[in-house]
Amino acid sequence: MSYIKFSYEQLKNLCTDAFFKFGFTEKESEIITDVLLLADLYGVKSHGTQRLARYHKSIENDTIKINAKPQIVFETPVSAVIDGNGGMGQLISHFAMNLAIEKAGKTGMAMVSVRNSNHYGIAGYYTKMACDAGFIGISTTNSESIAVHTNSKQAILGSNPIAFAMPADPYPFWFDAATTVVPRGRLEVYNKESKPIPEGWGVGEDGKTSTDAQHVLDCITKKSDGGILVMGGNTEEMGSHKGYGYSMICEILSAITSFGATSNHHVRKKGQGAGSCHSFIVINPGIFGDADLMKKNLSAFLQELRDAKRANPDIPIYTHGEKEIYSKEKMMKEGIPVNISTVAEIIELCNYVGLDSKQYLGDVDVSGAKLIDNDKVYK
């Protein structure tokens, strides 16, 4: 399946204007767009502009409430619980991480948990906020139940990513990964590309491996048995119990500490938020002593990892976050590739909300596009 490249500025202008058209303020639109485009720049195609049409559908269905504001419902000097009131996940989470950074700056460390939110984009965006401020950042979220855990065929857990970032030179340590083998968005990308998914990514209603992306997505959509497997697949011999445990840690830090909904109790009904829960943890390295020396020590260790003896001399060793930096630099110069089916969805969305897609994307040929979900087609 082909991709079409657009400049960062093209997509930034499009997304910002689109979110403003949806009903968000100019500043809110800029924040949401910044989260989406960082995902695209870092090569996380499943969480970037591919989400634009889905977010709009959630707004139309009143799952995402445009005018909702995050509300602090419990607070101490080192913690807070926020009710997102069904608002936009990126805006709630931007507020929550800023609050955690502010508290950690005063007390040394802080944790803020969130309930009644929606999809918040890549978890690593928020840990990057903390890292850019010179702090250690950790973030987790739960999500709609799509994950089949060890010895089960029923999806109860979410993709439940965990992210961690810490300052270092020349690149920070930046880790962001789902606790499932892959997030749902990866299956959507494979489906758009008409490619079978690899063995061990998902199972059907019978609990047996399926390589049909549409089949696994249908299991999730219809809330039948089947779904995406946790890290390690479906056997303890391959370590599925580890992915199961990591996913549970995300549920506990996000949903249990915020008194929110676990993944299996999320809702997607008109007039109700999805129920997503998040956590944001910030640690000031200075509480352990010399923060600059700590950064120097981490930088040295990361370089030792890069310089380790290679299994294949032609394949370099990277540390977490390094590839993303290279990806961003390349895409800022050469453009961001967007799946042709996503481009087609965006064009239909623009027509629907009254934006001229040619103003942003030019005259592009999307005749070979495949729209994977009927509710994304605008008539």
C-alpha positions in Angstrom: 0.0 0.0 0.0 1.4 3.4 -1.0 2.2 6.4 1.2 2.1 10.1 0.4 4.6 12.4 2.0 3.6 15.8 3.4 5.6 18.4 5.1 5.3 18.9 8.9 3.9 22.3 8.3 1.2 21.0 6.0 0.0 18.4 8.5 0.3 20.8 11.4 -1.8 23.4 9.7 -4.4 20.8 8.6 -4.7 19.2 12.1 -4.8 22.5 13.9 -7.5 23.9 11.7 -9.4 20.6 11.9 -9.5 20.5 15.7 -10.4 24.2 15.7 -13.3 23.4 13.3 -14.3 20.6 15.7 -14.9 23.2 18.4 -11.6 23.4 20.4 -9.8 26.7 21.0 -6.8 27.7 19.0 -4.5 26.8 21.9 -6.2 23.5 22.6 -6.0 22.6 18.9 -2.2 23.3 18.9 -1.7 21.0 21.9 -3.7 18.1 20.4 -1.9 18.5 17.1 1.5 18.6 18.8 0.8 15.2 20.4 -0.4 13.7 17.2 2.5 14.9 15.0 5.2 13.9 17.5 3.9 10.4 17.0 4.1 10.7 13.3 7.6 12.2 13.5 8.8 9.4 15.8 7.5 6.9 13.4 4.5 5.7 15.5 2.0 5.7 12.6 -0.7 4.2 14.7 -1.1 7.2 16.9 -0.6 10.2 14.6 -2.8 11.7 11.9 -4.3 8.2 11.4 -6.4 9.0 14.5 -7.9 12.2 13.2 -11.1 10.7 11.7 -11.6 8.5 14.8 -11.3 11.4 17.1 -13.9 13.4 15.1 -16.3 10.4 15.3 -15.9 10.3 19.0 -16.6 14.0 19.2 -19.7 13.6 17.1 -20.9 10.7 19.3 -20.3 12.9 22.4 -17.8 10.3 23.7 -15.2 13.1 23.7 -16.8 16.3 25.2 -15.3 19.4 23.6 -16.1 21.8 26.5 -15.1 19.4 29.4 -12.4 20.7 31.7 -10.1 18.6 33.9 -11.1 18.9 37.6 -8.8 18.2 40.6 -11.0 16.1 43.0 -8.3 15.2 45.5 -4.9 16.7 46.2 -1.8 16.7 48.4 1.6 18.4 48.0 2.9 15.3 46.2 -0.2 13.9 44.5 -3.5 14.7 42.8 -6.5 12.9 41.3 -8.1 14.5 38.3 -11.5 13.8 36.8 -11.3 14.4 33.1 -15.1 14.7 32.8 -15.0 12.9 29.4 -12.8 15.5 27.7 -10.0 15.2 25.1 -7.3 12.9 26.4 -4.4 15.0 25.2 -5.7 18.2 26.9 -6.4 16.5 30.2 -3.1 14.7 30.2 -1.1 17.9 29.2 -2.7 19.6 32.2 -2.0 16.6 34.5 1.6 16.2 33.6 2.2 20.0 34.0 0.7 19.7 37.5 3.0 16.7 38.3 6.0 18.7 37.0 5.0 21.7 39.1 4.6 19.6 42.3 7.9 17.7 41.7 9.7 20.9 41.3 8.6 21.9 44.8 8.6 18.5 46.6 11.1 16.4 44.6 8.6 13.9 43.3 4.9 13.7 42.5 2.2 11.5 41.0 -1.0 12.6 39.3 -3.7 10.1 38.3 -6.6 10.7 36.0 -10.0 9.1 35.5 -12.9 9.7 33.0 -10.6 10.6 30.1 -10.2 9.5 26.5 -7.4 8.2 24.3 -4.3 10.4 25.1 -2.0 9.7 22.1 1.5 8.4 22.7 2.4 8.0 26.4 5.9 9.1 25.6 4.8 12.6 24.8 4.1 13.3 28.4 7.3 11.7 29.7 9.1 13.9 27.2 7.5 16.9 28.8 9.1 15.9 32.2 12.4 15.0 30.6 12.6 18.4 28.8 12.2 20.0 32.2 15.1 18.0 33.5 13.1 15.4 35.4 12.5 11.7 35.2 9.0 11.1 33.7 6.8 8.0 33.9 3.3 7.6 32.4 0.8 4.8 32.0 -2.7 4.5 30.7 -5.3 1.9 30.3 -7.6 1.7 27.3 -10.6 -0.1 25.9 -10.3 -3.8 26.5 -8.6 -5.4 23.5 -6.0 -7.6 25.2 -6.2 -11.4 25.8 -4.2 -12.4 28.8 -2.5 -15.6 29.7 -4.7 -18.8 29.3 -7.7 -16.7 28.4 -9.5 -16.0 25.1 -11.5 -13.0 26.4 -10.2 -9.5 26.1 -10.4 -7.8 29.5 -7.2 -5.7 29.6 -6.3 -2.8 27.3 -3.1 -2.2 25.2 -2.0 -0.4 28.4 1.3 1.3 27.4 4.0 2.4 29.8 6.5 5.2 29.1 9.7 6.3 30.8 12.1 9.1 30.0 15.2 10.5 31.6 17.7 13.2 30.5 21.0 12.1 28.9 23.4 13.2 26.2 23.4 13.2 23.3 19.9 11.7 23.4 17.6 11.2 26.4 16.5 7.7 27.4 13.0 7.5 26.0 10.9 4.3 26.2 7.3 4.0 25.2 5.6 0.6 24.5 2.3 -1.1 24.8 2.0 -4.1 27.1 0.3 -5.9 24.2 2.4 -7.4 21.4 1.2 -4.4 19.3 -1.4 -1.6 19.9 -4.7 -1.7 18.0 -3.5 1.0 15.6 -0.9 -1.4 14.2 -3.6 -3.8 13.2 -5.5 -0.9 11.5 -2.3 0.0 9.6 -1.9 -3.6 8.4 -5.5 -3.8 7.4 -5.2 -0.6 5.4 -2.2 -2.1 3.7 -4.1 -5.4 3.1 -1.3 -7.4 4.8 -1.7 -10.4 7.1 -0.5 -9.7 10.6 2.3 -11.9 12.0 1.6 -15.1 13.9 1.3 -14.4 17.6 -0.2 -10.9 17.4 -3.9 -11.8 17.8 -6.5 -14.6 18.3 -10.0 -15.1 17.1 -13.1 -16.1 19.0 -11.8 -19.6 19.5 -8.7 -18.4 21.2 -6.5 -19.6 18.3 -4.0 -17.5 16.5 -5.3 -15.4 13.6 -3.3 -13.6 10.9 -6.4 -11.8 9.6 -6.2 -8.2 10.8 -9.9 -7.5 10.0 -10.9 -10.6 11.9 -9.1 -9.6 15.0 -10.4 -6.0 14.8 -13.9 -7.4 14.4 -13.5 -9.4 17.6 -12.6 -6.2 19.4 -15.4 -4.1 17.8 -18.1 -6.7 18.4 -16.9 -7.3 21.9 -16.8 -11.1 21.2 -14.0 -13.3 22.4 -10.6 -12.8 20.8 -8.3 -9.8 20.5 -4.7 -8.8 20.6 -2.3 -10.8 22.8 -0.3 -9.4 25.6 3.5 -9.3 25.3 4.8 -12.8 25.2 1.9 -14.1 23.2 -0.4 -16.8 24.6 1.9 -19.1 26.5 3.9 -18.8 29.7 6.8 -20.5 28.0 7.2 -17.4 25.7 6.6 -15.0 28.7 3.0 -14.0 28.3 2.7 -13.8 32.1 5.2 -11.0 32.0 3.1 -9.0 29.6 0.0 -9.8 31.6 1.7 -8.5 34.8 3.0 -5.3 33.1 -0.5 -4.6 31.8 -1.9 -5.0 35.3 0.7 -2.5 36.7 -0.7 0.0 34.2 -4.3 -0.7 35.3 -3.3 -0.3 39.0 -1.4 3.0 38.5 -4.0 4.4 36.2 -7.4 3.1 37.1 -7.1 1.9 40.7 -5.3 4.9 42.1 -7.8 7.3 40.4 -10.9 5.3 41.4 -11.7 5.1 37.7 -12.8 2.3 35.3 -10.6 -0.6 34.5 -10.3 -1.5 30.8 -13.2 -3.9 30.7 -15.5 -1.3 32.1 -14.8 1.4 29.6 -17.8 2.6 27.6 -18.2 4.1 24.1 -21.8 5.3 24.3 -23.2 8.5 23.2 -22.9 11.1 25.9 -20.3 9.2 27.9 -16.6 9.5 27.9 -14.6 6.4 27.1 -13.5 6.1 30.8 -9.8 6.0 30.1 -7.5 6.4 33.1 -3.8 7.7 33.1 -1.0 8.2 35.6 1.9 10.7 35.5 4.9 10.3 37.7 7.7 12.9 37.9 10.9 12.6 39.9 13.5 15.3 40.3 16.9 13.6 40.0 18.3 16.2 42.4 16.6 14.4 45.4 19.3 11.8 45.1 22.2 14.2 45.0 24.1 15.7 42.0 21.6 15.7 39.1 24.3 16.7 36.6 26.5 13.8 37.7 23.6 11.4 37.4 22.9 12.6 33.9 26.6 12.1 33.0 26.6 8.6 34.4 23.5 7.6 32.5 25.0 9.1 29.3 28.1 7.1 29.8 26.2 3.9 30.3 24.0 4.4 27.3 27.1 4.9 25.2 28.5 1.6 26.5 25.4 -0.1 25.3 25.8 1.4 21.9 29.4 0.4 21.7 28.8 -3.2 22.8 30.0 -6.0 20.5 27.5 -6.4 17.7 25.9 -9.6 16.8 25.9 -8.4 13.2 28.6 -5.8 12.3 26.2 -4.2 9.8 23.4 -3.6 12.3 24.0 -0.8 14.8 22.9 -0.9 18.4 20.5 1.8 19.5 19.3 2.9 22.9 15.7 3.6 23.5 14.6 6.9 21.9 17.6 7.2 19.6 15.8 5.9 16.5 12.9 8.3 17.2 15.3 11.3 17.2 16.7 10.2 13.8 13.2 9.6 12.5 12.2 13.1 13.5 15.2 14.7 11.9 14.6 12.8 8.6 10.9 13.5 8.4 11.3 17.2 9.2 13.6 17.3 6.1 11.9 14.8 3.8 8.3 14.9 4.8 6.0 12.6 6.9 4.6 9.6 5.0 0.9 9.1 5.5 -1.0 6.0 4.3 -3.1 6.6 1.3 -6.2 5.3 3.0 -5.6 7.7 5.9 -5.3 10.5 3.4 -8.6 9.5 1.8 -10.2 9.5 5.3 -8.8 13.0 6.0 -10.1 14.3 2.6 -13.6 13.0 3.4 -13.4 14.5 6.9 -12.4 17.9 5.5 -15.3 17.8 3.0 -17.6 16.9 5.9 -16.5 19.8 8.2 -16.1 22.4 5.5 -12.3 22.5 5.0 -10.6 22.6 1.6 -8.3 19.6 1.7 -6.4 20.9 -1.3 -5.3 23.9 0.6 -3.4 21.7 3.0 -2.6 18.5 1.0 -2.6 19.7 -2.6 -4.3 17.6 -5.4 -3.5 14.0 -4.4 -4.7 10.8 -6.0 -6.3 8.5 -3.4 -8.1 6.3 -5.9 -6.4 3.2 -4.5 -7.4 3.9 -0.9 -9.1 1.3 1.3 -11.4 2.7 4.1 -11.3 0.0 6.8 -14.2 1.1 8.9 -17.6 2.1 7.7 -18.1 4.6 10.5 -15.1 6.6 9.1 -16.8 7.2 5.8 -18.4 10.6 5.6 -21.3 11.0 3.3 
